[in-house]
Amino acid sequence: MIVKRALCYASRRMGESRLRSLLASPRGFALGLALLVAALGFGLFLGLAADPVGRTSELRCVEVVRHMVESGETLVPHFGNQVRLQKPPLFYWAGAAVATLSGDTGPWSLRVVSACAALALTALLGVWGARLGGRGTGLLAAGLFAAMLQVHSSGRRGDAEMLLALLSTAALFSFDRIAAERWRRGLALFAVLTALAFLTKATAIALSIGLPILVYLALERELSALRDRGVWASLAAALALGLSWYVAVLAFVPGAFDALRDALLLPLGSGDARGGSAHFRPVTWFLSVLPARALPTSLLLPLVLWRLWATRLYRGDPRRRFAALAFLVPFVAFSLLPQKQKHYTLAMLPGLALVSADASVAAARALGARLHVSLALFAGPLALAGMAGTVLVALFFSWIDQLSPLWCALAVALPLGAFALAAAAAVAGLPASTAAAWLFGLGRGAIQPRIESLARDYGSLPIDDRERLVALSRDHPWFAELVFWVQANAANDDDP
């Protein structure tokens, strides 16, 4: 028995060693990152055109892009017969380009832009994480980001938020390389990325790009770097490119100044929405919203906070400190703004993924042999819950959509098998068991559109279908509770 246990332990360690060696190689890292991006892409693109247009922001973007394609007027966005200057036009231009190539002027063309931006951002975080703590940390950061609920929500929605997150994070990463690697040629790239982010959502980049950089320079006592002529030249170029559209609009659109002024002042609690939206909430609002929107990665928040405290915000490690500030500074800044929406968390999530990956790796090293027990206690129940949830969801939708038993079995075979493997890995204490949390987030993101569609379209279902649901709810009280939870969850999933 002792020999058998020793052989099992040795084989397990050999398997882990081979896996680490594979992930540590450039080829293994590229393969792992490609698989992560492919899995996220499957969840984002599946049924992308079928999602209902539930947000007014997406509806406005669809109408603006449709007008651009049909009229050929691309400089000035129009919503109906009115000029719409609340947002810069880069996202509209990207959506119009896809719509022109595909011939589809509906929401699909805009959602493709958001989905591709989410995939690119996941890959970018993998590269950034690899530069912070090695290729394993990079893959973990990419996986933790890809599992977040807000990523799936915004990645399937046709508005500018995910494109802004990609461009802002790319600008921050280029600054990271400039500061840490003295990459002077990166100043031009940083200027272009910042300008493009500005053309996506204007002054929002002050909080997502400018403020984290200023706080970092202040903490590192390097504000004198701002006196560099090359820095000023790149900032001037970014400002000129970013403001070019505004200059053209002011020159050719009567009354543009008042509209632009109100759009800039609205997040500060003043100005007129004029067809936009105003969501004024208390300072503490994101304390409850961020953990919900970042699930399941937010389960690591206690570990992240402890790591930040123990390292005194990564004192003596400027590169990790900047990654942490990419999370903390937007969180504080957006909390202080009067206007808040759930998708504002996108500015915080890339930094959260990076520091969560670093904190997880540090905790694994500190635990040593106890890591296997910790993995079993964390991932085991989550994997079992995933298996139970898969069966429950399959029964729920088979009763609603009346799927045949064969199709239902085929639909649950893959997720059930994946969760079963994660459970087995948890019993063995393998790091691969952490995939249970990622699978949980990916599965939730994949079924979310169907849940939202059911909640919104329940009143318009055929009478026979509604009567069938009523009968099921009467015969099975748990089913009635599940229907109520689904509808409440979809209604509160995001801002209207």
C-alpha positions as CSV (number, residue, x, y, z in Angstrom):
1,M,0.0,0.0,0.0
2,I,2.8,2.4,0.9
3,V,4.6,1.6,-2.4
4,K,1.3,2.1,-4.3
5,R,0.8,5.5,-2.7
6,A,4.4,6.5,-3.4
7,L,4.0,5.6,-7.1
8,C,0.7,7.6,-7.3
9,Y,2.4,10.6,-5.7
10,A,5.4,10.3,-8.0
11,S,3.2,10.0,-11.1
12,R,1.2,13.0,-10.0
13,R,4.3,15.1,-9.4
14,M,5.7,14.0,-12.8
15,G,2.4,15.0,-14.5
16,E,2.6,18.4,-12.8
17,S,6.2,18.8,-13.8
18,R,5.4,18.0,-17.4
19,L,2.5,20.4,-17.4
20,R,4.7,23.2,-15.9
21,S,7.4,22.6,-18.4
22,L,4.9,22.7,-21.3
23,L,3.3,26.0,-20.0
24,A,6.8,27.5,-19.4
25,S,7.7,27.0,-23.1
26,P,6.8,29.6,-25.7
27,R,4.9,27.0,-27.7
28,G,3.0,25.7,-24.7
29,F,2.1,29.2,-23.6
30,A,0.9,30.2,-27.1
31,L,-1.2,27.0,-27.3
32,G,-2.7,27.5,-23.9
33,L,-3.6,31.1,-24.6
34,A,-5.1,30.2,-28.0
35,L,-7.3,27.5,-26.3
36,L,-8.5,30.0,-23.7
37,V,-9.3,32.6,-26.4
38,A,-11.1,29.9,-28.5
39,A,-13.2,28.8,-25.5
40,L,-14.2,32.3,-24.8
41,G,-14.9,33.0,-28.4
42,F,-17.2,30.0,-28.5
43,G,-19.2,31.3,-25.5
44,L,-19.3,34.9,-27.0
45,F,-20.2,34.1,-30.6
46,L,-22.7,31.3,-29.9
47,G,-26.1,32.7,-30.9
48,L,-24.7,36.2,-31.0
49,A,-27.3,37.5,-33.4
50,A,-30.2,36.0,-31.5
51,D,-29.8,38.0,-28.3
52,P,-32.6,40.5,-27.7
53,V,-31.7,44.2,-27.8
54,G,-32.4,44.8,-24.1
55,R,-30.2,47.9,-23.5
56,T,-31.1,51.3,-24.8
57,S,-27.4,52.0,-25.3
58,E,-27.2,49.1,-27.7
59,L,-30.4,50.2,-29.5
60,R,-29.0,53.7,-30.0
61,C,-25.7,52.3,-31.4
62,V,-27.6,50.0,-33.8
63,E,-29.7,52.9,-35.1
64,V,-26.6,55.2,-35.5
65,V,-24.7,52.6,-37.4
66,R,-27.6,51.8,-39.6
67,H,-28.0,55.5,-40.5
68,M,-24.2,55.7,-41.3
69,V,-24.4,52.7,-43.6
70,E,-27.6,53.7,-45.4
71,S,-26.9,57.4,-45.7
72,G,-23.1,57.3,-46.2
73,E,-22.7,60.1,-43.6
74,T,-19.9,58.9,-41.3
75,L,-18.5,62.1,-39.8
76,V,-21.5,63.1,-37.7
77,P,-23.5,60.3,-35.9
78,H,-27.3,60.6,-36.2
79,F,-29.9,58.9,-34.0
80,G,-33.1,59.2,-35.9
81,N,-33.3,62.7,-37.3
82,Q,-31.2,64.2,-34.5
83,V,-27.4,64.7,-34.4
84,R,-25.9,62.5,-31.6
85,L,-22.6,63.9,-30.2
86,Q,-22.7,62.3,-26.7
87,K,-20.1,59.7,-27.7
88,P,-17.1,59.9,-30.1
89,P,-17.5,57.9,-33.3
90,L,-14.8,55.2,-33.3
91,F,-17.1,52.4,-32.2
92,Y,-19.7,53.5,-34.7
93,W,-17.1,53.5,-37.4
94,A,-16.0,50.0,-36.5
95,G,-19.6,48.7,-36.4
96,A,-20.3,50.4,-39.7
97,A,-17.2,48.8,-41.3
98,V,-18.4,45.3,-40.2
99,A,-21.9,46.1,-41.3
100,T,-20.7,47.2,-44.8
101,L,-18.6,44.1,-45.2
102,S,-21.3,41.7,-43.9
103,G,-24.4,43.4,-45.2
104,D,-26.0,43.1,-41.8
105,T,-27.1,46.5,-40.2
106,G,-28.6,44.8,-37.1
107,P,-27.0,44.3,-33.7
108,W,-24.8,41.5,-34.9
109,S,-22.3,43.8,-36.6
110,L,-21.7,45.8,-33.5
111,R,-21.6,42.8,-31.2
112,V,-18.9,41.3,-33.4
113,V,-16.7,44.4,-32.6
114,S,-17.3,43.9,-28.8
115,A,-16.7,40.1,-29.0
116,C,-13.4,40.5,-30.9
117,A,-12.3,43.2,-28.5
118,A,-13.0,40.8,-25.6
119,L,-10.9,38.1,-27.2
120,A,-8.0,40.5,-28.0
121,L,-8.1,41.9,-24.4
122,T,-7.9,38.3,-23.0
123,A,-4.8,37.6,-25.2
124,L,-3.3,40.9,-24.2
125,L,-3.7,40.1,-20.5
126,G,-2.0,36.8,-21.1
127,V,1.0,38.6,-22.5
128,W,1.0,41.3,-19.8
129,G,0.7,38.6,-17.0
130,A,3.6,36.7,-18.5
131,R,5.8,39.7,-18.3
132,L,4.8,40.2,-14.7
133,G,5.3,36.7,-13.3
134,G,6.0,34.2,-16.0
135,R,3.9,32.4,-18.6
136,G,1.9,30.5,-16.0
137,T,0.8,33.7,-14.4
138,G,-0.1,35.1,-17.8
139,L,-2.3,32.1,-18.6
140,L,-3.9,32.4,-15.2
141,A,-4.6,36.1,-15.6
142,A,-6.2,35.5,-19.1
143,G,-8.3,32.7,-17.7
144,L,-9.5,34.7,-14.7
145,F,-10.5,37.6,-16.9
146,A,-12.3,35.4,-19.4
147,A,-14.4,33.8,-16.7
148,M,-15.8,37.1,-15.3
149,L,-19.5,37.7,-15.8
150,Q,-19.1,41.3,-17.0
151,V,-16.8,40.1,-19.7
152,H,-19.5,37.8,-21.1
153,S,-22.2,40.5,-20.7
154,S,-20.2,43.3,-22.4
155,G,-18.6,41.0,-24.9
156,R,-21.9,40.1,-26.4
157,R,-23.3,43.7,-26.4
158,G,-23.1,46.1,-29.2
159,D,-21.9,49.2,-27.4
160,A,-18.5,50.9,-27.0
161,E,-17.5,49.6,-23.5
162,M,-15.5,46.5,-24.4
163,L,-13.6,48.4,-27.2
164,L,-12.8,51.1,-24.7
165,A,-11.5,48.5,-22.2
166,L,-9.3,47.0,-24.8
167,L,-7.7,50.3,-26.0
168,S,-7.3,51.6,-22.4
169,T,-5.6,48.4,-21.2
170,A,-3.4,48.3,-24.3
171,A,-2.3,51.9,-23.6
172,L,-1.6,51.0,-19.9
173,F,0.5,47.9,-21.0
174,S,2.5,50.1,-23.5
175,F,3.2,52.5,-20.6
176,D,4.2,49.5,-18.4
177,R,6.8,48.5,-21.1
178,I,8.0,52.1,-21.5
179,A,8.5,52.5,-17.7
180,A,9.9,49.0,-16.9
181,E,11.9,48.3,-20.1
182,R,12.8,51.9,-21.1
183,W,11.1,51.2,-24.3
184,R,11.3,54.7,-25.9
185,R,9.8,53.6,-29.2
186,G,6.7,52.7,-27.3
187,L,5.8,56.4,-26.8
188,A,4.4,56.6,-30.3
189,L,2.3,53.4,-29.7
190,F,1.1,54.8,-26.4
191,A,0.0,58.0,-28.1
192,V,-2.0,56.2,-30.8
193,L,-3.7,53.9,-28.3
194,T,-4.6,56.8,-26.0
195,A,-6.0,58.8,-28.9
196,L,-8.1,55.8,-30.1
197,A,-9.4,55.3,-26.6
198,F,-10.3,59.0,-26.5
199,L,-12.2,58.6,-29.8
200,T,-14.1,55.7,-28.3
201,K,-15.4,57.4,-25.1
202,A,-13.8,60.8,-24.7
203,T,-12.9,61.9,-21.1
204,A,-13.5,58.4,-19.6
205,I,-9.8,57.7,-20.4
206,A,-8.8,60.3,-17.8
207,L,-9.8,57.8,-15.1
208,S,-8.9,54.6,-16.9
209,I,-5.5,55.7,-18.4
210,G,-4.3,59.1,-17.2
211,L,-5.0,58.8,-13.4
212,P,-3.4,55.4,-12.9
213,I,-0.2,56.6,-14.6
214,L,-0.1,59.8,-12.6
215,V,-0.6,58.0,-9.3
216,Y,2.1,55.5,-10.2
217,L,4.6,58.2,-11.1
218,A,3.8,60.0,-7.9
219,L,4.3,56.9,-5.7
220,E,7.5,56.0,-7.5
221,R,8.7,59.7,-7.3
222,E,9.1,59.9,-11.0
223,L,6.9,62.8,-11.9
224,S,10.0,64.5,-13.3
225,A,9.6,62.1,-16.3
226,L,6.7,64.3,-17.5
227,R,9.3,67.0,-18.3
228,D,10.8,64.8,-21.0
229,R,10.4,66.3,-24.5
230,G,9.6,62.9,-26.0
231,V,6.7,62.5,-23.5
232,W,5.3,65.9,-24.3
233,A,5.6,65.2,-28.0
234,S,3.7,61.9,-27.7
235,L,1.0,63.5,-25.5
236,A,0.6,66.4,-28.0
237,A,0.2,63.9,-30.8
238,A,-2.4,61.9,-28.9
239,L,-4.3,65.1,-28.0
240,A,-4.3,66.3,-31.6
241,L,-5.5,63.0,-33.0
242,G,-8.1,62.6,-30.3
243,L,-9.5,66.1,-30.7
244,S,-9.5,66.0,-34.5
245,W,-13.1,64.8,-34.7
246,Y,-14.3,67.3,-32.2
247,V,-12.7,70.1,-34.2
248,A,-14.4,68.9,-37.4
249,V,-17.8,68.7,-35.6
250,L,-17.5,72.1,-34.1
251,A,-16.7,73.5,-37.5
252,F,-19.5,71.9,-39.4
253,V,-22.4,71.2,-36.9
254,P,-24.4,74.1,-35.5
255,G,-25.0,73.9,-31.8
256,A,-22.3,71.3,-31.3
257,F,-20.5,73.2,-28.5
258,D,-23.5,73.0,-26.1
259,A,-24.1,69.3,-26.8
260,L,-20.4,68.4,-26.3
261,R,-20.2,70.4,-23.1
262,D,-23.3,68.7,-21.6
263,A,-21.9,65.3,-22.5
264,L,-18.6,66.1,-20.8
265,L,-20.3,67.4,-17.6
266,L,-22.9,64.6,-17.2
267,P,-20.6,62.1,-15.4
268,L,-19.7,64.9,-12.9
269,G,-23.3,65.2,-11.9
270,S,-24.3,68.2,-14.1
271,G,-25.3,68.8,-17.6
272,D,-28.3,67.6,-19.6
273,A,-28.5,64.0,-20.7
274,R,-30.4,64.9,-23.9
275,G,-31.3,61.4,-24.9
276,G,-28.6,59.8,-23.0
277,S,-28.9,58.4,-19.5
278,A,-28.0,59.5,-16.0
279,H,-27.4,56.9,-13.2
280,F,-26.4,58.7,-10.0
281,R,-25.5,56.4,-7.1
282,P,-23.7,56.5,-3.7
283,V,-20.0,56.4,-3.3
284,T,-20.1,52.8,-1.9
285,W,-22.1,51.4,-4.8
286,F,-19.2,49.5,-6.5
287,L,-18.4,47.7,-3.2
288,S,-21.3,45.4,-3.9
289,V,-21.4,45.6,-7.7
290,L,-17.8,44.8,-8.4
291,P,-17.8,41.4,-6.6
292,A,-21.0,40.4,-8.4
293,R,-19.8,41.5,-11.9
294,A,-16.3,39.9,-11.5
295,L,-17.5,36.4,-10.4
296,P,-16.1,33.9,-10.1
297,T,-12.7,35.7,-10.0
298,S,-13.9,38.0,-7.3
299,L,-13.8,35.0,-4.9
300,L,-10.1,35.7,-4.8
301,L,-10.6,39.3,-3.6
302,P,-9.7,38.5,0.0
303,L,-6.4,36.9,-1.2
304,V,-5.7,39.9,-3.4
305,L,-6.3,42.4,-0.6
306,W,-4.1,40.4,1.7
307,R,-1.3,40.3,-0.9
308,L,-1.6,44.1,-1.4
309,W,-1.4,44.7,2.3
310,A,1.4,42.3,2.9
311,T,3.6,43.8,0.1
312,R,2.6,47.4,1.0
313,L,1.2,47.8,-2.5
314,Y,4.2,46.0,-4.0
315,R,6.8,48.3,-2.6
316,G,10.0,47.8,-4.4
317,D,8.3,46.0,-7.3
318,P,7.2,48.9,-9.6
319,R,5.8,46.6,-12.4
320,R,3.4,44.7,-10.1
321,R,2.6,48.0,-8.3
322,F,1.4,49.5,-11.6
323,A,-0.7,46.5,-12.4
324,A,-2.4,46.8,-9.0
325,L,-3.0,50.6,-9.6
326,A,-4.6,49.7,-12.9
327,F,-7.3,48.0,-10.7
328,L,-7.4,50.2,-7.6
329,V,-7.3,53.7,-9.1
330,P,-10.3,53.2,-11.5
331,F,-12.2,51.6,-8.7
332,V,-11.7,54.6,-6.4
333,A,-12.1,57.2,-9.2
334,F,-15.3,55.8,-10.6
335,S,-16.7,55.4,-7.1
336,L,-16.2,59.1,-6.5
337,L,-18.0,60.0,-9.7
338,P,-21.7,60.8,-9.1
339,Q,-22.8,58.8,-12.2
340,K,-22.2,55.1,-12.1
341,Q,-23.2,52.0,-14.1
342,K,-22.3,48.4,-13.8
343,H,-20.3,48.2,-17.0
344,Y,-17.9,50.8,-15.5
345,T,-16.3,47.9,-13.8
346,L,-14.8,46.9,-17.1
347,A,-12.1,49.6,-16.4
348,M,-11.2,47.7,-13.2
349,L,-11.3,44.1,-14.3
350,P,-8.1,43.8,-16.4
351,G,-6.0,45.0,-13.4
352,L,-8.0,42.8,-11.1
353,A,-7.2,39.8,-13.2
354,L,-3.5,40.5,-13.1
355,V,-3.3,41.0,-9.4
356,S,-5.6,38.0,-8.8
357,A,-3.2,35.8,-10.8
358,D,-0.2,37.1,-9.0
359,A,-1.8,36.7,-5.6
360,S,-2.9,33.1,-6.5
361,V,0.7,32.2,-7.6
362,A,2.2,33.7,-4.4
363,A,-0.3,31.9,-2.2
364,A,0.4,28.6,-4.0
365,R,4.1,29.0,-3.3
366,A,3.5,29.9,0.3
367,L,1.2,26.9,0.9
368,G,3.7,24.4,-0.5
369,A,2.5,20.9,0.2
370,R,-0.7,22.2,1.7
371,L,-1.7,23.5,-1.7
372,H,-3.3,20.1,-2.6
373,V,-5.6,20.2,0.4
374,S,-6.6,23.8,-0.3
375,L,-7.3,23.0,-3.9
376,A,-9.5,20.1,-3.0
377,L,-11.5,22.1,-0.5
378,F,-11.9,25.0,-2.9
379,A,-12.4,23.3,-6.3
380,G,-14.1,20.1,-5.2
381,P,-17.4,21.6,-4.0
382,L,-17.4,24.0,-7.0
383,A,-17.0,21.2,-9.4
384,L,-19.8,19.2,-7.8
385,A,-22.0,22.3,-7.8
386,G,-21.2,22.8,-11.5
387,M,-22.3,19.2,-12.3
388,A,-25.5,19.7,-10.3
389,G,-26.1,23.0,-12.0
390,T,-25.6,21.6,-15.4
391,V,-28.3,18.9,-14.9
392,L,-30.6,21.5,-13.4
393,V,-30.2,23.9,-16.2
394,A,-30.6,21.1,-18.8
395,L,-33.9,20.1,-17.2
396,F,-35.1,23.7,-17.0
397,F,-34.6,24.4,-20.6
398,S,-35.7,21.0,-21.8
399,W,-39.0,21.6,-20.1
400,I,-39.3,25.1,-21.5
401,D,-38.0,24.4,-25.0
402,Q,-39.2,20.7,-25.1
403,L,-35.9,19.3,-26.2
404,S,-35.7,15.6,-26.9
405,P,-33.9,13.5,-24.3
406,L,-31.1,12.8,-26.9
407,W,-30.5,16.5,-27.6
408,C,-30.6,17.2,-23.9
409,A,-28.0,14.5,-23.2
410,L,-25.7,15.7,-26.0
411,A,-26.0,19.3,-24.6
412,V,-24.9,18.3,-21.1
413,A,-22.3,15.7,-22.0
414,L,-19.4,18.2,-22.5
415,P,-19.9,20.4,-19.5
416,L,-20.6,17.4,-17.3
417,G,-17.4,15.7,-18.4
418,A,-15.4,18.9,-17.9
419,F,-16.8,19.4,-14.4
420,A,-16.2,15.7,-13.6
421,L,-12.5,16.0,-14.7
422,A,-12.2,19.1,-12.5
423,A,-13.7,17.2,-9.6
424,A,-11.2,14.4,-10.1
425,A,-8.4,16.9,-10.3
426,A,-9.6,18.4,-7.0
427,V,-9.5,15.0,-5.3
428,A,-6.0,14.5,-6.5
429,G,-5.0,18.0,-5.4
430,L,-3.9,19.1,-8.9
431,P,-3.8,22.8,-9.9
432,A,-5.9,21.9,-13.0
433,S,-8.9,21.6,-10.6
434,T,-9.1,25.4,-10.5
435,A,-10.6,25.1,-14.0
436,A,-13.9,24.5,-12.1
437,A,-14.2,28.2,-11.3
438,W,-13.5,29.1,-14.9
439,L,-16.0,26.6,-16.3
440,F,-18.5,28.0,-13.8
441,G,-18.1,31.5,-15.2
442,L,-18.0,30.4,-18.8
443,G,-21.1,28.3,-18.4
444,R,-23.0,31.1,-16.8
445,G,-21.9,33.5,-19.5
446,A,-23.1,31.1,-22.2
447,I,-26.6,30.6,-20.9
448,Q,-27.1,34.2,-19.8
449,P,-28.5,35.4,-23.2
450,R,-31.1,32.6,-23.1
451,I,-32.1,33.5,-19.6
452,E,-32.4,37.2,-20.5
453,S,-34.5,36.3,-23.5
454,L,-36.8,34.1,-21.4
455,A,-37.3,36.8,-18.8
456,R,-38.1,39.6,-21.3
457,D,-40.2,37.5,-23.7
458,Y,-42.2,35.5,-21.1
459,G,-45.3,37.7,-21.5
460,S,-45.3,37.1,-25.3
461,L,-44.9,33.3,-25.2
462,P,-47.7,31.4,-26.8
463,I,-50.6,30.5,-24.5
464,D,-49.8,26.8,-24.6
465,D,-46.3,27.4,-23.5
466,R,-47.4,29.7,-20.7
467,E,-50.0,27.2,-19.5
468,R,-47.3,24.5,-19.6
469,L,-45.0,26.6,-17.4
470,V,-47.8,27.3,-15.0
471,A,-48.6,23.6,-14.7
472,L,-44.9,22.8,-14.1
473,S,-44.7,25.5,-11.5
474,R,-47.8,24.2,-9.7
475,D,-46.6,20.5,-9.7
476,H,-43.0,21.4,-8.9
477,P,-42.6,24.3,-6.4
478,W,-38.8,24.3,-6.9
479,F,-39.4,25.0,-10.6
480,A,-41.5,28.0,-9.7
481,E,-38.8,29.3,-7.5
482,L,-36.2,28.8,-10.3
483,V,-38.4,30.7,-12.8
484,F,-38.7,33.6,-10.4
485,W,-34.9,33.6,-9.8
486,V,-34.2,33.5,-13.5
487,Q,-36.5,36.4,-14.2
488,A,-35.2,38.5,-11.3
489,N,-31.6,37.7,-12.2
490,A,-32.0,38.7,-15.8
491,A,-33.9,41.9,-14.9
492,N,-31.2,43.0,-12.5
493,D,-28.2,41.7,-14.5
494,D,-27.2,45.1,-15.9
495,D,-28.4,48.7,-16.3
496,P,-31.2,49.3,-18.8
